[in-house]
Amino acid sequence: MKVLGISGSPSSASKTLIAVEIAIEHARSYPDLAAEVLNLREHDVQFSDGRDPATYEGDTRAVIDRVVAADALIVGTPMYRGGYTGRLKNLFDVLPNDALEGKPVGLVATGGTDHHFLAIEHELKPLIGFFRAYAVPGAVYANNGHFSAGELVDDGVRHQLRQLSATVVEFARRMPRDLIGADGPQIPRKSLNDA
Ligand SMILES: Cc1cc2nc3c(=O)[nH]c(=O)nc-3n(C[C@H](O)[C@H](O)[C@H](O)COP(=O)(O)O)c2cc1C
């Protein structure tokens, strides 16, 4: 089983990346499981231009393939203007519609304060829902006060990240991936360049 942590922060010293790494480190404690972190800052994901996701190449292709290959995900973002970052949004824009189908997703957000905690519910969870994935309950939110000297120093938040990770791993182990509810609407791709 493959667990992928994604950090959607563009920062060079990222609190979100630290939080995602703690969750992924916990996932590595399970046997028969590969867990790694995808730091979007380190990848040149092409800005979505509406093309068929199958036709992206290079780094964009490699990132898409890593997400598609994952069985379960921990997705982290800083709060930017009360929502997720443009970098994370662009990743979701280049993914095929079925990239996350039936997969459990643990959500992690960081913000300057706790002011935008509920953005996890009304910004991130609908995005996961679009992909017919399962946003597991108990998302983790850390604020600037939980970090010091380049570390996440709040034991409560560290514990929550391990709990989130355990839930994602156990969900992926126990839930059949084909339980994805009723068919949704097919979204046809049509470009004005098409014949
Ligand atoms: C452009 C920008 C917008 C931000 N908007 C918010 C916001 O709406 N709410 C909030 O709580 N923090 C906001 N912040 C603060 C960041 O979310 C916070 O510092 C976060 O932990 C940064 O994560 P990072 O270190 O992973 O980049 C914003 C920061 C930036 C640079």
Ligand as a Chemical Component Dictionary entry (heavy atoms), coordinates in Angstrom:
data_LIG
# 
_chem_comp.id                   LIG 
_chem_comp.type                 NON-POLYMER 
_chem_comp.pdbx_formal_charge   0 
_chem_comp.three_letter_code    LIG 
# 
loop_
_chem_comp_atom.comp_id 
_chem_comp_atom.atom_id 
_chem_comp_atom.alt_atom_id 
_chem_comp_atom.type_symbol 
_chem_comp_atom.charge 
_chem_comp_atom.model_Cartn_x 
_chem_comp_atom.model_Cartn_y 
_chem_comp_atom.model_Cartn_z 
_chem_comp_atom.pdbx_ordinal 
LIG C1  C1  C 0 -0.741 35.051 0.740 1  
LIG C2  C2  C 0 -1.016 34.593 2.150 2  
LIG C3  C3  C 0 -2.337 34.517 2.579 3  
LIG C4  C4  C 0 -2.619 34.092 3.874 4  
LIG N1  N1  N 0 -3.925 34.022 4.253 5  
LIG C5  C5  C 0 -4.220 33.548 5.496 6  
LIG C6  C6  C 0 -5.570 33.400 5.902 7  
LIG O1  O1  O 0 -6.513 33.708 5.167 8  
LIG N2  N2  N 0 -5.816 32.901 7.145 9  
LIG C7  C7  C 0 -4.803 32.547 7.999 10 
LIG O2  O2  O 0 -5.081 32.082 9.106 11 
LIG N3  N3  N 0 -3.506 32.666 7.631 12 
LIG C8  C8  C 0 -3.195 33.155 6.419 13 
LIG N4  N4  N 0 -1.876 33.260 6.027 14 
LIG C9  C9  C 0 -0.842 32.744 6.935 15 
LIG C10 C10 C 0 -0.442 31.313 6.549 16 
LIG O3  O3  O 0 -1.564 30.505 6.281 17 
LIG C11 C11 C 0 0.333  30.645 7.687 18 
LIG O4  O4  O 0 1.466  31.390 8.070 19 
LIG C12 C12 C 0 0.729  29.241 7.272 20 
LIG O5  O5  O 0 1.133  28.504 8.388 21 
LIG C13 C13 C 0 1.873  29.251 6.251 22 
LIG O6  O6  O 0 2.178  27.930 5.944 23 
LIG P1  P1  P 0 3.563  27.497 5.312 24 
LIG O7  O7  O 0 4.630  27.831 6.324 25 
LIG O8  O8  O 0 3.410  26.029 5.099 26 
LIG O9  O9  O 0 3.727  28.243 4.029 27 
LIG C14 C14 C 0 -1.581 33.720 4.766 28 
LIG C15 C15 C 0 -0.241 33.806 4.312 29 
LIG C16 C16 C 0 0.028  34.244 3.031 30 
LIG C17 C17 C 0 1.466  34.328 2.558 31 
# 
loop_
_chem_comp_bond.comp_id 
_chem_comp_bond.atom_id_1 
_chem_comp_bond.atom_id_2 
_chem_comp_bond.value_order 
_chem_comp_bond.pdbx_ordinal 
LIG C1  C2  SING 1  
LIG C2  C3  SING 2  
LIG C2  C16 DOUB 3  
LIG C3  C4  DOUB 4  
LIG C4  N1  SING 5  
LIG C4  C14 SING 6  
LIG N1  C5  DOUB 7  
LIG C5  C6  SING 8  
LIG C5  C8  SING 9  
LIG C6  O1  DOUB 10 
LIG C6  N2  SING 11 
LIG N2  C7  SING 12 
LIG C7  O2  DOUB 13 
LIG C7  N3  SING 14 
LIG N3  C8  DOUB 15 
LIG C8  N4  SING 16 
LIG N4  C9  SING 17 
LIG N4  C14 SING 18 
LIG C9  C10 SING 19 
LIG C10 O3  SING 20 
LIG C10 C11 SING 21 
LIG C11 O4  SING 22 
LIG C11 C12 SING 23 
LIG C12 O5  SING 24 
LIG C12 C13 SING 25 
LIG C13 O6  SING 26 
LIG O6  P1  SING 27 
LIG P1  O7  DOUB 28 
LIG P1  O8  SING 29 
LIG P1  O9  SING 30 
LIG C14 C15 DOUB 31 
LIG C15 C16 SING 32 
LIG C16 C17 SING 33 
# 
